[in-house]
């Protein structure tokens, strides 16, 4: 009736998980800033379609992350 011993690798992974999420968030933010800058430099003729694509991508990402967290 003895439980499994805690592994040091599990503890290390639990400590590093928030740092990896922060790093991913920073990289995503940098990619968004670069893509918005490039979009603005292209001019208003492509802004409408690009904003629809970006909005759709944000909504899809939010739905997928919600579904992953609910399981």
mmCIF file of the N, C-alpha and C atoms, coordinates in Angstrom:
data_MODEL
# 
_entry.id   MODEL 
# 
loop_
_atom_site.group_PDB 
_atom_site.id 
_atom_site.type_symbol 
_atom_site.label_atom_id 
_atom_site.label_alt_id 
_atom_site.label_comp_id 
_atom_site.label_asym_id 
_atom_site.label_entity_id 
_atom_site.label_seq_id 
_atom_site.pdbx_PDB_ins_code 
_atom_site.Cartn_x 
_atom_site.Cartn_y 
_atom_site.Cartn_z 
_atom_site.occupancy 
_atom_site.B_iso_or_equiv 
_atom_site.pdbx_formal_charge 
_atom_site.auth_seq_id 
_atom_site.auth_comp_id 
_atom_site.auth_asym_id 
_atom_site.auth_atom_id 
_atom_site.pdbx_PDB_model_num 
ATOM 1   N N  . UNK A 1 1  ? 0.809   -1.189 0.000   1.00 0.00 ? 1  UNK A N  1 
ATOM 2   C CA . UNK A 1 1  ? 0.000   0.000  0.000   1.00 0.00 ? 1  UNK A CA 1 
ATOM 3   C C  . UNK A 1 1  ? 0.856   1.259  0.000   1.00 0.00 ? 1  UNK A C  1 
ATOM 4   N N  . UNK A 1 2  ? 2.095   1.114  -0.366  1.00 0.00 ? 2  UNK A N  1 
ATOM 5   C CA . UNK A 1 2  ? 2.985   2.271  -0.425  1.00 0.00 ? 2  UNK A CA 1 
ATOM 6   C C  . UNK A 1 2  ? 2.866   2.893  -1.806  1.00 0.00 ? 2  UNK A C  1 
ATOM 7   N N  . UNK A 1 3  ? 2.684   4.227  -1.851  1.00 0.00 ? 3  UNK A N  1 
ATOM 8   C CA . UNK A 1 3  ? 2.572   4.925  -3.135  1.00 0.00 ? 3  UNK A CA 1 
ATOM 9   C C  . UNK A 1 3  ? 3.902   4.992  -3.848  1.00 0.00 ? 3  UNK A C  1 
ATOM 10  N N  . UNK A 1 4  ? 3.848   5.387  -5.082  1.00 0.00 ? 4  UNK A N  1 
ATOM 11  C CA . UNK A 1 4  ? 5.076   5.518  -5.862  1.00 0.00 ? 4  UNK A CA 1 
ATOM 12  C C  . UNK A 1 4  ? 5.898   6.685  -5.337  1.00 0.00 ? 4  UNK A C  1 
ATOM 13  N N  . UNK A 1 5  ? 7.203   6.524  -5.264  1.00 0.00 ? 5  UNK A N  1 
ATOM 14  C CA . UNK A 1 5  ? 8.043   7.626  -4.787  1.00 0.00 ? 5  UNK A CA 1 
ATOM 15  C C  . UNK A 1 5  ? 8.072   8.759  -5.817  1.00 0.00 ? 5  UNK A C  1 
ATOM 16  N N  . UNK A 1 6  ? 8.166   9.977  -5.318  1.00 0.00 ? 6  UNK A N  1 
ATOM 17  C CA . UNK A 1 6  ? 8.242   11.136 -6.208  1.00 0.00 ? 6  UNK A CA 1 
ATOM 18  C C  . UNK A 1 6  ? 9.597   11.151 -6.906  1.00 0.00 ? 6  UNK A C  1 
ATOM 19  N N  . UNK A 1 7  ? 9.569   11.338 -8.187  1.00 0.00 ? 7  UNK A N  1 
ATOM 20  C CA . UNK A 1 7  ? 10.810  11.372 -8.948  1.00 0.00 ? 7  UNK A CA 1 
ATOM 21  C C  . UNK A 1 7  ? 11.343  12.797 -9.010  1.00 0.00 ? 7  UNK A C  1 
ATOM 22  N N  . UNK A 1 8  ? 12.638  12.932 -8.983  1.00 0.00 ? 8  UNK A N  1 
ATOM 23  C CA . UNK A 1 8  ? 13.254  14.257 -9.066  1.00 0.00 ? 8  UNK A CA 1 
ATOM 24  C C  . UNK A 1 8  ? 12.992  14.885 -10.430 1.00 0.00 ? 8  UNK A C  1 
ATOM 25  N N  . UNK A 1 9  ? 12.878  14.074 -11.459 1.00 0.00 ? 9  UNK A N  1 
ATOM 26  C CA . UNK A 1 9  ? 12.612  14.602 -12.803 1.00 0.00 ? 9  UNK A CA 1 
ATOM 27  C C  . UNK A 1 9  ? 11.233  15.240 -12.863 1.00 0.00 ? 9  UNK A C  1 
ATOM 28  N N  . UNK A 1 10 ? 10.256  14.641 -12.178 1.00 0.00 ? 10 UNK A N  1 
ATOM 29  C CA . UNK A 1 10 ? 8.918   15.216 -12.148 1.00 0.00 ? 10 UNK A CA 1 
ATOM 30  C C  . UNK A 1 10 ? 8.921   16.566 -11.446 1.00 0.00 ? 10 UNK A C  1 
ATOM 31  N N  . UNK A 1 11 ? 9.642   16.660 -10.348 1.00 0.00 ? 11 UNK A N  1 
ATOM 32  C CA . UNK A 1 11 ? 9.708   17.918 -9.610  1.00 0.00 ? 11 UNK A CA 1 
ATOM 33  C C  . UNK A 1 11 ? 10.395  18.996 -10.444 1.00 0.00 ? 11 UNK A C  1 
ATOM 34  N N  . UNK A 1 12 ? 11.448  18.622 -11.140 1.00 0.00 ? 12 UNK A N  1 
ATOM 35  C CA . UNK A 1 12 ? 12.159  19.582 -11.981 1.00 0.00 ? 12 UNK A CA 1 
ATOM 36  C C  . UNK A 1 12 ? 11.267  20.055 -13.119 1.00 0.00 ? 12 UNK A C  1 
ATOM 37  N N  . UNK A 1 13 ? 10.534  19.138 -13.730 1.00 0.00 ? 13 UNK A N  1 
ATOM 38  C CA . UNK A 1 13 ? 9.624   19.509 -14.816 1.00 0.00 ? 13 UNK A CA 1 
ATOM 39  C C  . UNK A 1 13 ? 8.527   20.440 -14.318 1.00 0.00 ? 13 UNK A C  1 
ATOM 40  N N  . UNK A 1 14 ? 8.006   20.175 -13.121 1.00 0.00 ? 14 UNK A N  1 
ATOM 41  C CA . UNK A 1 14 ? 6.978   21.044 -12.557 1.00 0.00 ? 14 UNK A CA 1 
ATOM 42  C C  . UNK A 1 14 ? 7.511   22.450 -12.292 1.00 0.00 ? 14 UNK A C  1 
ATOM 43  N N  . UNK A 1 15 ? 8.774   22.558 -11.934 1.00 0.00 ? 15 UNK A N  1 
ATOM 44  C CA . UNK A 1 15 ? 9.367   23.882 -11.710 1.00 0.00 ? 15 UNK A CA 1 
ATOM 45  C C  . UNK A 1 15 ? 9.615   24.620 -13.018 1.00 0.00 ? 15 UNK A C  1 
ATOM 46  N N  . UNK A 1 16 ? 9.989   23.886 -14.060 1.00 0.00 ? 16 UNK A N  1 
ATOM 47  C CA . UNK A 1 16 ? 10.325  24.516 -15.334 1.00 0.00 ? 16 UNK A CA 1 
ATOM 48  C C  . UNK A 1 16 ? 9.106   24.812 -16.195 1.00 0.00 ? 16 UNK A C  1 
ATOM 49  N N  . UNK A 1 17 ? 7.980   24.214 -15.912 1.00 0.00 ? 17 UNK A N  1 
ATOM 50  C CA . UNK A 1 17 ? 6.791   24.393 -16.742 1.00 0.00 ? 17 UNK A CA 1 
ATOM 51  C C  . UNK A 1 17 ? 6.355   25.856 -16.844 1.00 0.00 ? 17 UNK A C  1 
ATOM 52  N N  . UNK A 1 18 ? 6.236   26.612 -15.751 1.00 0.00 ? 18 UNK A N  1 
ATOM 53  C CA . UNK A 1 18 ? 5.847   28.023 -15.893 1.00 0.00 ? 18 UNK A CA 1 
ATOM 54  C C  . UNK A 1 18 ? 6.869   28.832 -16.697 1.00 0.00 ? 18 UNK A C  1 
ATOM 55  N N  . UNK A 1 19 ? 8.127   28.516 -16.571 1.00 0.00 ? 19 UNK A N  1 
ATOM 56  C CA . UNK A 1 19 ? 9.151   29.242 -17.327 1.00 0.00 ? 19 UNK A CA 1 
ATOM 57  C C  . UNK A 1 19 ? 9.011   28.973 -18.822 1.00 0.00 ? 19 UNK A C  1 
ATOM 58  N N  . UNK A 1 20 ? 8.697   27.742 -19.181 1.00 0.00 ? 20 UNK A N  1 
ATOM 59  C CA . UNK A 1 20 ? 8.528   27.430 -20.602 1.00 0.00 ? 20 UNK A CA 1 
ATOM 60  C C  . UNK A 1 20 ? 7.275   28.106 -21.150 1.00 0.00 ? 20 UNK A C  1 
ATOM 61  N N  . UNK A 1 21 ? 6.216   28.181 -20.357 1.00 0.00 ? 21 UNK A N  1 
ATOM 62  C CA . UNK A 1 21 ? 5.009   28.878 -20.797 1.00 0.00 ? 21 UNK A CA 1 
ATOM 63  C C  . UNK A 1 21 ? 5.284   30.363 -20.987 1.00 0.00 ? 21 UNK A C  1 
ATOM 64  N N  . UNK A 1 22 ? 6.075   30.953 -20.101 1.00 0.00 ? 22 UNK A N  1 
ATOM 65  C CA . UNK A 1 22 ? 6.439   32.356 -20.236 1.00 0.00 ? 22 UNK A CA 1 
ATOM 66  C C  . UNK A 1 22 ? 7.266   32.579 -21.493 1.00 0.00 ? 22 UNK A C  1 
ATOM 67  N N  . UNK A 1 23 ? 8.204   31.693 -21.769 1.00 0.00 ? 23 UNK A N  1 
ATOM 68  C CA . UNK A 1 23 ? 9.035   31.807 -22.963 1.00 0.00 ? 23 UNK A CA 1 
ATOM 69  C C  . UNK A 1 23 ? 8.189   31.688 -24.232 1.00 0.00 ? 23 UNK A C  1 
ATOM 70  N N  . UNK A 1 24 ? 7.263   30.755 -24.249 1.00 0.00 ? 24 UNK A N  1 
ATOM 71  C CA . UNK A 1 24 ? 6.380   30.603 -25.408 1.00 0.00 ? 24 UNK A CA 1 
ATOM 72  C C  . UNK A 1 24 ? 5.530   31.847 -25.585 1.00 0.00 ? 24 UNK A C  1 
ATOM 73  N N  . UNK A 1 25 ? 5.012   32.403 -24.498 1.00 0.00 ? 25 UNK A N  1 
ATOM 74  C CA . UNK A 1 25 ? 4.220   33.625 -24.576 1.00 0.00 ? 25 UNK A CA 1 
ATOM 75  C C  . UNK A 1 25 ? 5.012   34.798 -25.130 1.00 0.00 ? 25 UNK A C  1 
ATOM 76  N N  . UNK A 1 26 ? 6.259   34.926 -24.710 1.00 0.00 ? 26 UNK A N  1 
ATOM 77  C CA . UNK A 1 26 ? 7.110   36.019 -25.205 1.00 0.00 ? 26 UNK A CA 1 
ATOM 78  C C  . UNK A 1 26 ? 7.392   35.840 -26.692 1.00 0.00 ? 26 UNK A C  1 
ATOM 79  N N  . UNK A 1 27 ? 7.663   34.616 -27.115 1.00 0.00 ? 27 UNK A N  1 
ATOM 80  C CA . UNK A 1 27 ? 7.929   34.367 -28.534 1.00 0.00 ? 27 UNK A CA 1 
ATOM 81  C C  . UNK A 1 27 ? 6.686   34.619 -29.394 1.00 0.00 ? 27 UNK A C  1 
ATOM 82  N N  . UNK A 1 28 ? 5.517   34.240 -28.898 1.00 0.00 ? 28 UNK A N  1 
ATOM 83  C CA . UNK A 1 28 ? 4.278   34.505 -29.637 1.00 0.00 ? 28 UNK A CA 1 
ATOM 84  C C  . UNK A 1 28 ? 4.032   36.008 -29.732 1.00 0.00 ? 28 UNK A C  1 
ATOM 85  N N  . UNK A 1 29 ? 4.256   36.730 -28.641 1.00 0.00 ? 29 UNK A N  1 
ATOM 86  C CA . UNK A 1 29 ? 4.088   38.176 -28.662 1.00 0.00 ? 29 UNK A CA 1 
ATOM 87  C C  . UNK A 1 29 ? 5.043   38.833 -29.652 1.00 0.00 ? 29 UNK A C  1 
ATOM 88  N N  . UNK A 1 30 ? 6.286   38.381 -29.691 1.00 0.00 ? 30 UNK A N  1 
ATOM 89  C CA . UNK A 1 30 ? 7.245   38.927 -30.648 1.00 0.00 ? 30 UNK A CA 1 
ATOM 90  C C  . UNK A 1 30 ? 6.816   38.645 -32.083 1.00 0.00 ? 30 UNK A C  1 
ATOM 91  N N  . UNK A 1 31 ? 6.312   37.445 -32.342 1.00 0.00 ? 31 UNK A N  1 
ATOM 92  C CA . UNK A 1 31 ? 5.847   37.111 -33.691 1.00 0.00 ? 31 UNK A CA 1 
ATOM 93  C C  . UNK A 1 31 ? 4.658   37.973 -34.092 1.00 0.00 ? 31 UNK A C  1 
ATOM 94  N N  . UNK A 1 32 ? 3.759   38.230 -33.154 1.00 0.00 ? 32 UNK A N  1 
ATOM 95  C CA . UNK A 1 32 ? 2.598   39.082 -33.458 1.00 0.00 ? 32 UNK A CA 1 
ATOM 96  C C  . UNK A 1 32 ? 3.035   40.503 -33.757 1.00 0.00 ? 32 UNK A C  1 
ATOM 97  N N  . UNK A 1 33 ? 3.966   41.027 -32.981 1.00 0.00 ? 33 UNK A N  1 
ATOM 98  C CA . UNK A 1 33 ? 4.442   42.397 -33.200 1.00 0.00 ? 33 UNK A CA 1 
ATOM 99  C C  . UNK A 1 33 ? 5.116   42.512 -34.572 1.00 0.00 ? 33 UNK A C  1 
ATOM 100 N N  . UNK A 1 34 ? 5.950   41.546 -34.926 1.00 0.00 ? 34 UNK A N  1 
ATOM 101 C CA . UNK A 1 34 ? 6.630   41.580 -36.225 1.00 0.00 ? 34 UNK A CA 1 
ATOM 102 C C  . UNK A 1 34 ? 5.626   41.463 -37.360 1.00 0.00 ? 34 UNK A C  1 
ATOM 103 N N  . UNK A 1 35 ? 4.651   40.573 -37.225 1.00 0.00 ? 35 UNK A N  1 
ATOM 104 C CA . UNK A 1 35 ? 3.674   40.405 -38.303 1.00 0.00 ? 35 UNK A CA 1 
ATOM 105 C C  . UNK A 1 35 ? 2.769   41.624 -38.446 1.00 0.00 ? 35 UNK A C  1 
ATOM 106 N N  . UNK A 1 36 ? 2.395   42.258 -37.342 1.00 0.00 ? 36 UNK A N  1 
ATOM 107 C CA . UNK A 1 36 ? 1.584   43.477 -37.430 1.00 0.00 ? 36 UNK A CA 1 
ATOM 108 C C  . UNK A 1 36 ? 2.388   44.588 -38.090 1.00 0.00 ? 36 UNK A C  1 
ATOM 109 N N  . UNK A 1 37 ? 3.656   44.693 -37.768 1.00 0.00 ? 37 UNK A N  1 
ATOM 110 C CA . UNK A 1 37 ? 4.495   45.721 -38.396 1.00 0.00 ? 37 UNK A CA 1 
ATOM 111 C C  . UNK A 1 37 ? 4.588   45.494 -39.898 1.00 0.00 ? 37 UNK A C  1 
ATOM 112 N N  . UNK A 1 38 ? 4.800   44.254 -40.302 1.00 0.00 ? 38 UNK A N  1 
ATOM 113 C CA . UNK A 1 38 ? 4.878   43.954 -41.739 1.00 0.00 ? 38 UNK A CA 1 
ATOM 114 C C  . UNK A 1 38 ? 3.547   44.219 -42.428 1.00 0.00 ? 38 UNK A C  1 
ATOM 115 N N  . UNK A 1 39 ? 2.460   43.931 -41.752 1.00 0.00 ? 39 UNK A N  1 
ATOM 116 C CA . UNK A 1 39 ? 1.133   44.161 -42.314 1.00 0.00 ? 39 UNK A CA 1 
ATOM 117 C C  . UNK A 1 39 ? 0.872   45.648 -42.500 1.00 0.00 ? 39 UNK A C  1 
ATOM 118 N N  . UNK A 1 40 ? 1.266   46.443 -41.533 1.00 0.00 ? 40 UNK A N  1 
ATOM 119 C CA . UNK A 1 40 ? 1.079   47.895 -41.636 1.00 0.00 ? 40 UNK A CA 1 
ATOM 120 C C  . UNK A 1 40 ? 1.923   48.459 -42.770 1.00 0.00 ? 40 UNK A C  1 
ATOM 121 N N  . UNK A 1 41 ? 3.110   47.913 -42.967 1.00 0.00 ? 41 UNK A N  1 
ATOM 122 C CA . UNK A 1 41 ? 3.978   48.409 -44.029 1.00 0.00 ? 41 UNK A CA 1 
ATOM 123 C C  . UNK A 1 41 ? 3.422   48.065 -45.418 1.00 0.00 ? 41 UNK A C  1 
ATOM 124 N N  . UNK A 1 42 ? 2.605   47.036 -45.544 1.00 0.00 ? 42 UNK A N  1 
ATOM 125 C CA . UNK A 1 42 ? 2.031   46.661 -46.844 1.00 0.00 ? 42 UNK A CA 1 
ATOM 126 C C  . UNK A 1 42 ? 0.927   47.612 -47.283 1.00 0.00 ? 42 UNK A C  1 
ATOM 127 N N  . UNK A 1 43 ? 0.289   48.250 -46.341 1.00 0.00 ? 43 UNK A N  1 
ATOM 128 C CA . UNK A 1 43 ? -0.728  49.219 -46.703 1.00 0.00 ? 43 UNK A CA 1 
ATOM 129 C C  . UNK A 1 43 ? -2.138  48.751 -46.407 1.00 0.00 ? 43 UNK A C  1 
ATOM 130 N N  . UNK A 1 44 ? -3.081  49.669 -46.576 1.00 0.00 ? 44 UNK A N  1 
ATOM 131 C CA . UNK A 1 44 ? -4.462  49.365 -46.191 1.00 0.00 ? 44 UNK A CA 1 
ATOM 132 C C  . UNK A 1 44 ? -5.179  48.407 -47.132 1.00 0.00 ? 44 UNK A C  1 
ATOM 133 N N  . UNK A 1 45 ? -4.658  48.161 -48.325 1.00 0.00 ? 45 UNK A N  1 
ATOM 134 C CA . UNK A 1 45 ? -5.363  47.305 -49.269 1.00 0.00 ? 45 UNK A CA 1 
ATOM 135 C C  . UNK A 1 45 ? -5.438  45.852 -48.794 1.00 0.00 ? 45 UNK A C  1 
ATOM 136 N N  . UNK A 1 46 ? -4.462  45.411 -47.996 1.00 0.00 ? 46 UNK A N  1 
ATOM 137 C CA . UNK A 1 46 ? -4.453  44.028 -47.522 1.00 0.00 ? 46 UNK A CA 1 
ATOM 138 C C  . UNK A 1 46 ? -4.860  43.919 -46.058 1.00 0.00 ? 46 UNK A C  1 
ATOM 139 N N  . UNK A 1 47 ? -5.179  45.030 -45.450 1.00 0.00 ? 47 UNK A N  1 
ATOM 140 C CA . UNK A 1 47 ? -5.470  45.018 -44.012 1.00 0.00 ? 47 UNK A CA 1 
ATOM 141 C C  . UNK A 1 47 ? -6.742  44.252 -43.697 1.00 0.00 ? 47 UNK A C  1 
ATOM 142 N N  . UNK A 1 48 ? -7.790  44.388 -44.507 1.00 0.00 ? 48 UNK A N  1 
ATOM 143 C CA . UNK A 1 48 ? -9.071  43.755 -44.200 1.00 0.00 ? 48 UNK A CA 1 
ATOM 144 C C  . UNK A 1 48 ? -8.984  42.246 -44.164 1.00 0.00 ? 48 UNK A C  1 
ATOM 145 N N  . UNK A 1 49 ? -8.449  41.660 -45.210 1.00 0.00 ? 49 UNK A N  1 
ATOM 146 C CA . UNK A 1 49 ? -8.313  40.204 -45.261 1.00 0.00 ? 49 UNK A CA 1 
ATOM 147 C C  . UNK A 1 49 ? -7.381  39.682 -44.204 1.00 0.00 ? 49 UNK A C  1 
ATOM 148 N N  . UNK A 1 50 ? -6.301  40.383 -43.984 1.00 0.00 ? 50 UNK A N  1 
ATOM 149 C CA . UNK A 1 50 ? -5.338  39.941 -42.982 1.00 0.00 ? 50 UNK A CA 1 
ATOM 150 C C  . UNK A 1 50 ? -5.931  40.010 -41.577 1.00 0.00 ? 50 UNK A C  1 
ATOM 151 N N  . UNK A 1 51 ? -6.725  41.019 -41.305 1.00 0.00 ? 51 UNK A N  1 
ATOM 152 C CA . UNK A 1 51 ? -7.345  41.126 -39.983 1.00 0.00 ? 51 UNK A CA 1 
ATOM 153 C C  . UNK A 1 51 ? -8.373  40.012 -39.776 1.00 0.00 ? 51 UNK A C  1 
ATOM 154 N N  . UNK A 1 52 ? -9.088  39.631 -40.824 1.00 0.00 ? 52 UNK A N  1 
ATOM 155 C CA . UNK A 1 52 ? -10.024 38.511 -40.712 1.00 0.00 ? 52 UNK A CA 1 
ATOM 156 C C  . UNK A 1 52 ? -9.280  37.205 -40.433 1.00 0.00 ? 52 UNK A C  1 
ATOM 157 N N  . UNK A 1 53 ? -8.168  37.000 -41.118 1.00 0.00 ? 53 UNK A N  1 
ATOM 158 C CA . UNK A 1 53 ? -7.375  35.785 -40.897 1.00 0.00 ? 53 UNK A CA 1 
ATOM 159 C C  . UNK A 1 53 ? -6.798  35.787 -39.482 1.00 0.00 ? 53 UNK A C  1 
ATOM 160 N N  . UNK A 1 54 ? -6.270  36.917 -39.045 1.00 0.00 ? 54 UNK A N  1 
ATOM 161 C CA . UNK A 1 54 ? -5.693  36.996 -37.708 1.00 0.00 ? 54 UNK A CA 1 
ATOM 162 C C  . UNK A 1 54 ? -6.761  36.791 -36.636 1.00 0.00 ? 54 UNK A C  1 
ATOM 163 N N  . UNK A 1 55 ? -7.916  37.394 -36.828 1.00 0.00 ? 55 UNK A N  1 
ATOM 164 C CA . UNK A 1 55 ? -9.006  37.210 -35.868 1.00 0.00 ? 55 UNK A CA 1 
ATOM 165 C C  . UNK A 1 55 ? -9.465  35.765 -35.805 1.00 0.00 ? 55 UNK A C  1 
ATOM 166 N N  . UNK A 1 56 ? -9.574  35.128 -36.961 1.00 0.00 ? 56 UNK A N  1 
ATOM 167 C CA . UNK A 1 56 ? -9.949  33.722 -36.986 1.00 0.00 ? 56 UNK A CA 1 
ATOM 168 C C  . UNK A 1 56 ? -8.924  32.841 -36.308 1.00 0.00 ? 56 UNK A C  1 
ATOM 169 N N  . UNK A 1 57 ? -7.653  33.170 -36.501 1.00 0.00 ? 57 UNK A N  1 
ATOM 170 C CA . UNK A 1 57 ? -6.594  32.391 -35.853 1.00 0.00 ? 57 UNK A CA 1 
ATOM 171 C C  . UNK A 1 57 ? -6.651  32.539 -34.334 1.00 0.00 ? 57 UNK A C  1 
ATOM 172 N N  . UNK A 1 58 ? -6.935  33.741 -33.857 1.00 0.00 ? 58 UNK A N  1 
ATOM 173 C CA . UNK A 1 58 ? -7.030  33.966 -32.409 1.00 0.00 ? 58 UNK A CA 1 
ATOM 174 C C  . UNK A 1 58 ? -8.202  33.189 -31.828 1.00 0.00 ? 58 UNK A C  1 
ATOM 175 N N  . UNK A 1 59 ? -9.339  33.218 -32.511 1.00 0.00 ? 59 UNK A N  1 
ATOM 176 C CA . UNK A 1 59 ? -10.511 32.489 -32.024 1.00 0.00 ? 59 UNK A CA 1 
ATOM 177 C C  . UNK A 1 59 ? -10.238 30.981 -32.016 1.00 0.00 ? 59 UNK A C  1 
ATOM 178 N N  . UNK A 1 60 ? -9.630  30.472 -33.073 1.00 0.00 ? 60 UNK A N  1 
ATOM 179 C CA . UNK A 1 60 ? -9.307  29.038 -33.128 1.00 0.00 ? 60 UNK A CA 1 
ATOM 180 C C  . UNK A 1 60 ? -8.330  28.645 -32.030 1.00 0.00 ? 60 UNK A C  1 
ATOM 181 N N  . UNK A 1 61 ? -7.328  29.468 -31.785 1.00 0.00 ? 61 UNK A N  1 
ATOM 182 C CA . UNK A 1 61 ? -6.362  29.187 -30.733 1.00 0.00 ? 61 UNK A CA 1 
ATOM 183 C C  . UNK A 1 61 ? -7.031  29.183 -29.363 1.00 0.00 ? 61 UNK A C  1 
ATOM 184 N N  . UNK A 1 62 ? -7.947  30.118 -29.132 1.00 0.00 ? 62 UNK A N  1 
ATOM 185 C CA . UNK A 1 62 ? -8.653  30.163 -27.853 1.00 0.00 ? 62 UNK A CA 1 
ATOM 186 C C  . UNK A 1 62 ? -9.519  28.922 -27.660 1.00 0.00 ? 62 UNK A C  1 
ATOM 187 N N  . UNK A 1 63 ? -10.200 28.487 -28.703 1.00 0.00 ? 63 UNK A N  1 
ATOM 188 C CA . UNK A 1 63 ? -11.047 27.299 -28.599 1.00 0.00 ? 63 UNK A CA 1 
ATOM 189 C C  . UNK A 1 63 ? -10.205 26.056 -28.350 1.00 0.00 ? 63 UNK A C  1 
ATOM 190 N N  . UNK A 1 64 ? -9.112  25.915 -29.071 1.00 0.00 ? 64 UNK A N  1 
ATOM 191 C CA . UNK A 1 64 ? -8.246  24.745 -28.888 1.00 0.00 ? 64 UNK A CA 1 
ATOM 192 C C  . UNK A 1 64 ? -7.649  24.729 -27.483 1.00 0.00 ? 64 UNK A C  1 
ATOM 193 N N  . UNK A 1 65 ? -7.195  25.869 -26.990 1.00 0.00 ? 65 UNK A N  1 
ATOM 194 C CA . UNK A 1 65 ? -6.613  25.896 -25.648 1.00 0.00 ? 65 UNK A CA 1 
ATOM 195 C C  . UNK A 1 65 ? -7.669  25.597 -24.588 1.00 0.00 ? 65 UNK A C  1 
ATOM 196 N N  . UNK A 1 66 ? -8.898  26.054 -24.784 1.00 0.00 ? 66 UNK A N  1 
ATOM 197 C CA . UNK A 1 66 ? -9.971  25.738 -23.851 1.00 0.00 ? 66 UNK A CA 1 
ATOM 198 C C  . UNK A 1 66 ? -10.258 24.237 -23.843 1.00 0.00 ? 66 UNK A C  1 
ATOM 199 N N  . UNK A 1 67 ? -10.303 23.638 -25.026 1.00 0.00 ? 67 UNK A N  1 
ATOM 200 C CA . UNK A 1 67 ? -10.579 22.208 -25.119 1.00 0.00 ? 67 UNK A CA 1 
ATOM 201 C C  . UNK A 1 67 ? -9.459  21.377 -24.490 1.00 0.00 ? 67 UNK A C  1 
ATOM 202 N N  . UNK A 1 68 ? -8.223  21.803 -24.689 1.00 0.00 ? 68 UNK A N  1 
ATOM 203 C CA . UNK A 1 68 ? -7.091  21.066 -24.119 1.00 0.00 ? 68 UNK A CA 1 
ATOM 204 C C  . UNK A 1 68 ? -7.103  21.160 -22.590 1.00 0.00 ? 68 UNK A C  1 
ATOM 205 N N  . UNK A 1 69 ? -7.427  22.330 -22.055 1.00 0.00 ? 69 UNK A N  1 
ATOM 206 C CA . UNK A 1 69 ? -7.445  22.502 -20.605 1.00 0.00 ? 69 UNK A CA 1 
ATOM 207 C C  . UNK A 1 69 ? -8.612  21.773 -19.955 1.00 0.00 ? 69 UNK A C  1 
ATOM 208 N N  . UNK A 1 70 ? -9.699  21.577 -20.688 1.00 0.00 ? 70 UNK A N  1 
ATOM 209 C CA . UNK A 1 70 ? -10.861 20.930 -20.087 1.00 0.00 ? 70 UNK A CA 1 
ATOM 210 C C  . UNK A 1 70 ? -10.671 19.418 -19.946 1.00 0.00 ? 70 UNK A C  1 
ATOM 211 N N  . UNK A 1 71 ? -9.730  18.837 -20.676 1.00 0.00 ? 71 UNK A N  1 
ATOM 212 C CA . UNK A 1 71 ? -9.490  17.387 -20.562 1.00 0.00 ? 71 UNK A CA 1 
ATOM 213 C C  . UNK A 1 71 ? -8.491  17.095 -19.545 1.00 0.00 ? 71 UNK A C  1 
# 
